[in-house]
Every structure is written in C-alpha cells, then in structure tokens.
Amino acid sequence: VRPANYPPGTPGKGYVLDHLPDGRKIAVINLSGRVFMPDLDCPFRAVEYILPMIQGETVNIVVDFHAEATSEKKAFGYFVDGQVSAVFGTHTHVQTADEKILPKGTAYITDVGMTGPEESVLGIDPEIVIRKFITQLPVKFQLAGGPLQFNGVVIDINTTNGLCKSVERVNTILER
C-alpha cells in the first residue's frame, strides 16, 4: 500500500481490502498530506473518490494519514468523521497524547508514534544526527542502542456501523 494520492501509474495501491480472521472485511487507506510535504494530489479529494468504492464492501475502514502538519491531520480527521472507523496520523514518529473519538464516531490520533530505539532521533544514534545538523556533511546512519519503545493505538470498532467504540494509546518501553 502506498499513498492513494500519488500520481497515476505509480506502483502499488492506495488502499487494500482484506478479510479479518472471522471473515469480516476491513479496508486500509493510505494518504499523504501536502503541507511541508512533496507536492501531491489532494488527499481530501482522493478519499472522496475511494470511499464510495470501499463502503459497498465494508464499514470497517482505517486511514493512515502520513503528514507533517497537525492542522492538516486534524482537518482531515474531521473531514472523514463518521465515514471511517479511524484516522491514524503518521510521519513525525513522536506519539501524540490526543487520541479521541471525534463527534461522529471516528477514532483519531495525530501521530501513532514509532517502534524502535527510545533514546534516538527517528531510530538513529542522536550524536550522528547532531553531527549532520551542525556540519551539513553526509553521515552514515547507525541504529541507536538501548531500550526499545513500542508505540501504537488499540481501537474497538462497532462492526455493524464501522464507528469506533474506544481508542487507547499504547506506549511501552522494552529492554533489549
């Protein structure tokens, strides 16, 4: 799955429709934002095009909205509120503490976070990233050591109407 608002002809699909173990169907849509990101088609219009095709197959719809700006992510969440089960923001790799169920029943979080080394900059040893910022020279990235973090979100979907019953942020630290 790649962002559905990528240019026509780009390899991959913008959404996937699959079966859950109990036989029900679930759809996952991936979209990329445009604020402080590469110039792409409008994610709002892209989801308007995709939803009628998916909604005939399932009410269980999760959107991965890969974007930089909180304002764009929140606006998108409200735009699809009540039409999808959940909107999970991704890209910044820093878990936000704003998980909630929007007024019409869609679960929302601005950024799910990341899974990887806790004491890091996007998983990379901080000293290496700092050196790159200071010198502007290329550096070889090295995975940071130490404890690992696991970020995520657990949602409970009403499978009759596709709306979210609960949303809970997960943030766990694991020793290596």
Helices and strands as residue ranges (DSSP letters): E 15-19, E 25-32, H 43-55, E 61-66, H 70-80, E 86-90, E 100-101, E 107-109, E 115-117, H 126-135, E 148-157, E 164-174
